[in-house]
């Protein structure tokens, strides 16, 4: 799992740049993304919850109390991908989630205004044709996410994306393409969250060791 997080480091800056979009985003493997580990199913829309503050503990035992995070169901995309416990899918759309339901963003992926950006892979099923659209918001503050969905991937199958979160908090994110939707809830923090974790959880976020 630590290797999964470490491999994101090489691509997060390109995917999350606040400037012009990169010319291309190379297709990530499941090990380039991360997983979530709370409750949920194919999709969980979540309910308003208290937004985490820098003092909110982020251990695996307490994160679900601060944010109604979505658990991956392990359903692999229909493109020959190997089974992996990080996948979240509903038979039409798939993505990959982070460990413990916590997206941790390293300093070199923070935007000048304090926003946090991270790369997310998506897959559309063979019966789903259309451009991917990503929407979302922080559950308490209601501030919206913004997303970069690069061209060049066609209208079905795999699609790279970068999602930009304006502040730390608990977010509901929805991907939509060709009438198919997939929603998940995740907590988003900077690497300062590492100091609040039990030592046993910290190796999951080696992306912060750079």
C-alpha angles and dihedrals in degrees: 000000000000088000090055091058094042092055091058090065093074094057107028097087094055093045095046104039113138090214129071114331116265117260090245142353114219115230109264124218120226088262090063092062131050144235141243127222114194132086134307140081135236088332136355121193095197130210131250111287137173111283111242118249125207087265095054109112112242102195119135089253097056107027093088090058091058098042130017092233125190122243118221115243096208094236106153122222115256095250102093093276115157117248110271132174092226096071125106115191143150102198094271106048131025138185138165124250135206131254116277090001090283125126108201117196120203122226095256090059095053115108123231090254092053096261120145123225132193138172120246126185120215134189128202118208120243091260093051116088123173146077116296116244122191124200133166148136144207107269098229105027093036091216109155129239121230125214141203113214107180124215125242102066099094125232099290139037123025124015128178121212144174119217121202119205113198096209139005111276149095113309138194111207127188129192118199131184131158093349094310120117136191123184131188137172122221140164117240122204140156121247089272085085090073091076089059095053127095109255090248091062098046098080088065088070104051086144084085093057094077 
